[in-house]
Amino acid sequence: PDDAAVFRHPEGALAVATTDAFPPFCDDLYLVGRVAATNAASDLWAMGAEARAALAFVCLPGGDPARAEEQLEHFLRGALAQLELM
């Protein structure tokens, strides 16, 4: 019933992984990145796990590559800012 999966390593250590996907809820991609990071980390926290790494899959609209790079930077800066607070 949890939002994360638990994997047992041969050495006996456990790893917990979670993934979520949702469309941006506003035009502020920095804020969307912060919320995405909070959402993923809260899934781990609810299971008593501690975040050690993060991987972001981000889909951006086609068109101007410079604009897409700027959008990605805003999203990732927001996610990183939030993760650094945790």
Protein Blocks (a to p, Z undefined) as FASTA:
>chain_A
ZZbdcdddfkopacdddddddddfbfblklmmmmmmmmmmmmmmmnopacfbdcdddddd
ehjfklmmmmmmmmmmmmmmmmmmZZ
